[in-house]
């Protein structure tokens, strides 16, 4: 399975996401801020997320915080990510979601 990880930072460019999607990823772990927010005010970034969905790349949001988890419907920024096809990783760590995506994709699911 080909799974990537993208930590979000302020000002991240859509081109960084596009490069990962174009590399042949099957899934992407999106490390978001807080409860699952990101650059939802960036139309190009949202379009890149939608393109990933159109290319059947599974995008799962997790939090960069040491505690808590992702709840995409708490803030509008998270809701916009969900609208672009991003799935919530809940309280999973990077390692947990990475391993689970590998297992699911490896099993052909």
C-alpha contacts under 8 A as a table, 3 or more apart, distances in Angstrom:
res1	aa1	res2	aa2	distance
1	X	26	X	6.87
1	X	102	X	5.54
1	X	105	X	5.78
1	X	106	X	5.70
2	X	24	X	7.42
2	X	25	X	5.15
2	X	26	X	5.39
2	X	27	X	6.70
2	X	102	X	7.58
3	X	25	X	5.84
3	X	26	X	5.98
3	X	27	X	4.80
3	X	28	X	5.56
3	X	29	X	7.46
3	X	98	X	7.04
3	X	101	X	7.32
3	X	102	X	6.97
4	X	20	X	7.35
4	X	25	X	6.66
4	X	27	X	6.43
4	X	28	X	4.73
4	X	29	X	6.13
5	X	28	X	5.60
5	X	29	X	4.62
5	X	30	X	6.09
5	X	31	X	7.30
6	X	17	X	7.72
6	X	28	X	7.18
6	X	29	X	6.20
6	X	30	X	5.08
6	X	31	X	5.97
7	X	30	X	6.09
7	X	31	X	4.45
7	X	32	X	6.74
7	X	64	X	7.73
8	X	12	X	6.59
8	X	30	X	7.06
8	X	31	X	5.73
8	X	32	X	5.65
8	X	33	X	7.27
8	X	38	X	6.82
9	X	12	X	5.59
10	X	39	X	7.59
11	X	39	X	7.66
12	X	16	X	7.36
12	X	39	X	7.65
13	X	16	X	5.68
13	X	17	X	7.39
13	X	45	X	6.99
14	X	17	X	5.28
14	X	18	X	6.18
14	X	44	X	5.79
14	X	45	X	4.45
14	X	48	X	6.36
15	X	18	X	4.81
15	X	19	X	6.03
16	X	19	X	5.23
16	X	20	X	6.58
17	X	20	X	5.26
17	X	21	X	6.23
17	X	45	X	7.54
17	X	48	X	6.71
17	X	49	X	7.77
18	X	21	X	5.05
18	X	22	X	5.93
18	X	48	X	6.15
19	X	22	X	5.11
19	X	23	X	6.20
20	X	23	X	5.14
20	X	24	X	7.42
20	X	25	X	6.73
21	X	24	X	6.07
21	X	25	X	5.69
21	X	52	X	6.16
21	X	57	X	7.37
22	X	25	X	7.29
25	X	28	X	7.02
25	X	57	X	6.50
26	X	56	X	7.14
26	X	57	X	4.83
26	X	58	X	6.39
26	X	105	X	7.77
27	X	57	X	4.97
27	X	58	X	4.37
27	X	59	X	5.71
27	X	60	X	7.77
27	X	101	X	7.18
28	X	57	X	7.04
28	X	58	X	6.13
28	X	59	X	4.74
28	X	60	X	6.31
29	X	59	X	5.95
29	X	60	X	5.02
29	X	61	X	6.01
29	X	62	X	7.07
29	X	94	X	7.42
29	X	97	X	7.44
29	X	98	X	7.06
30	X	59	X	6.68
30	X	60	X	5.87
30	X	61	X	4.69
30	X	62	X	6.20
31	X	61	X	5.96
31	X	62	X	5.09
31	X	63	X	5.45
31	X	64	X	5.60
31	X	94	X	7.96
32	X	35	X	7.61
32	X	36	X	5.16
32	X	37	X	5.60
32	X	38	X	5.68
32	X	61	X	6.27
32	X	62	X	5.86
32	X	63	X	4.90
32	X	64	X	5.86
33	X	36	X	5.59
33	X	37	X	5.13
33	X	38	X	6.10
33	X	63	X	5.76
33	X	64	X	5.89
33	X	65	X	7.26
34	X	37	X	6.41
34	X	63	X	5.73
34	X	64	X	6.77
34	X	65	X	6.10
34	X	69	X	7.65
34	X	70	X	7.30
35	X	63	X	6.30
35	X	68	X	7.34
35	X	69	X	5.78
35	X	70	X	4.36
35	X	71	X	5.40
35	X	72	X	6.88
35	X	74	X	7.49
35	X	78	X	7.77
36	X	61	X	6.51
36	X	62	X	6.60
36	X	63	X	5.99
36	X	69	X	7.62
36	X	70	X	4.69
36	X	71	X	5.98
36	X	72	X	5.46
36	X	77	X	7.93
36	X	78	X	5.42
36	X	88	X	7.87
37	X	40	X	7.39
37	X	72	X	7.30
37	X	75	X	7.46
37	X	77	X	5.23
37	X	78	X	4.66
37	X	81	X	7.54
38	X	77	X	6.44
38	X	78	X	7.05
38	X	81	X	7.58
39	X	42	X	5.51
39	X	45	X	6.97
39	X	46	X	7.89
39	X	77	X	7.43
40	X	43	X	7.24
40	X	45	X	7.46
40	X	46	X	6.51
40	X	77	X	5.12
40	X	78	X	7.45
40	X	80	X	5.95
40	X	81	X	6.49
41	X	77	X	7.54
42	X	45	X	5.39
42	X	46	X	6.43
43	X	46	X	5.12
43	X	47	X	6.05
44	X	47	X	5.01
44	X	48	X	6.21
45	X	48	X	5.04
45	X	49	X	6.37
46	X	49	X	5.04
46	X	50	X	6.28
46	X	80	X	7.89
46	X	81	X	7.11
46	X	84	X	6.14
47	X	50	X	5.02
47	X	51	X	6.11
47	X	84	X	7.49
48	X	51	X	4.94
48	X	52	X	6.19
49	X	52	X	5.03
49	X	53	X	6.41
49	X	59	X	7.94
49	X	81	X	7.95
49	X	84	X	5.75
49	X	85	X	6.94
49	X	86	X	7.46
50	X	53	X	5.02
50	X	54	X	6.23
50	X	84	X	4.93
50	X	85	X	6.25
51	X	54	X	4.89
51	X	55	X	6.21
52	X	55	X	5.07
52	X	56	X	6.36
52	X	57	X	5.12
52	X	58	X	7.50
52	X	59	X	7.71
53	X	56	X	4.98
53	X	57	X	5.39
53	X	58	X	6.59
53	X	59	X	7.57
53	X	84	X	7.66
53	X	85	X	5.98
54	X	57	X	7.49
58	X	86	X	7.61
58	X	87	X	7.86
59	X	85	X	7.29
59	X	86	X	5.15
59	X	87	X	6.12
60	X	86	X	5.72
60	X	87	X	4.67
60	X	88	X	5.65
60	X	89	X	5.68
60	X	97	X	7.99
61	X	70	X	6.92
61	X	86	X	6.52
61	X	87	X	6.02
61	X	88	X	5.08
61	X	89	X	5.34
61	X	90	X	7.91
62	X	69	X	6.76
62	X	70	X	5.73
62	X	88	X	6.77
62	X	89	X	5.13
62	X	90	X	6.63
62	X	91	X	7.15
62	X	92	X	6.76
62	X	93	X	7.05
62	X	94	X	7.10
63	X	66	X	7.95
63	X	68	X	7.63
63	X	69	X	5.84
63	X	70	X	5.89
63	X	91	X	7.75
63	X	93	X	7.92
65	X	68	X	6.88
65	X	69	X	7.88
68	X	91	X	6.08
69	X	89	X	7.63
69	X	90	X	4.98
69	X	91	X	3.94
69	X	92	X	7.13
70	X	88	X	6.03
70	X	89	X	6.33
70	X	90	X	4.65
70	X	91	X	6.27
71	X	74	X	5.88
71	X	78	X	7.42
71	X	88	X	6.74
71	X	90	X	6.52
72	X	75	X	6.89
72	X	77	X	7.90
72	X	78	X	4.23
72	X	79	X	5.36
72	X	81	X	7.34
72	X	82	X	6.40
72	X	88	X	6.54
73	X	76	X	6.99
73	X	78	X	5.87
73	X	79	X	5.02
73	X	82	X	7.94
74	X	78	X	6.87
74	X	79	X	7.47
75	X	78	X	5.42
75	X	79	X	6.40
76	X	79	X	4.90
76	X	80	X	6.17
77	X	80	X	5.27
77	X	81	X	6.60
78	X	81	X	5.07
78	X	82	X	6.32
79	X	82	X	4.99
79	X	83	X	6.10
80	X	83	X	4.85
80	X	84	X	6.33
81	X	84	X	5.06
81	X	85	X	6.69
81	X	86	X	5.55
82	X	85	X	5.17
82	X	86	X	4.69
82	X	87	X	6.35
82	X	88	X	7.94
83	X	86	X	7.16
89	X	92	X	5.70
89	X	97	X	6.95
92	X	95	X	7.97
92	X	96	X	5.76
92	X	97	X	6.02
93	X	96	X	5.13
93	X	97	X	6.30
94	X	97	X	5.49
94	X	98	X	5.91
95	X	98	X	5.09
95	X	99	X	6.01
96	X	99	X	5.28
96	X	100	X	6.12
97	X	100	X	5.05
97	X	101	X	5.97
98	X	101	X	5.30
98	X	102	X	6.25
99	X	102	X	5.10
99	X	103	X	6.21
100	X	103	X	5.03
100	X	104	X	6.10
101	X	104	X	5.13
101	X	105	X	5.93
102	X	105	X	5.30
102	X	106	X	5.74
103	X	106	X	5.07
103	X	107	X	6.13
104	X	107	X	5.16
104	X	108	X	6.43
104	X	109	X	5.26
105	X	108	X	4.98
105	X	109	X	5.44
106	X	109	X	7.50
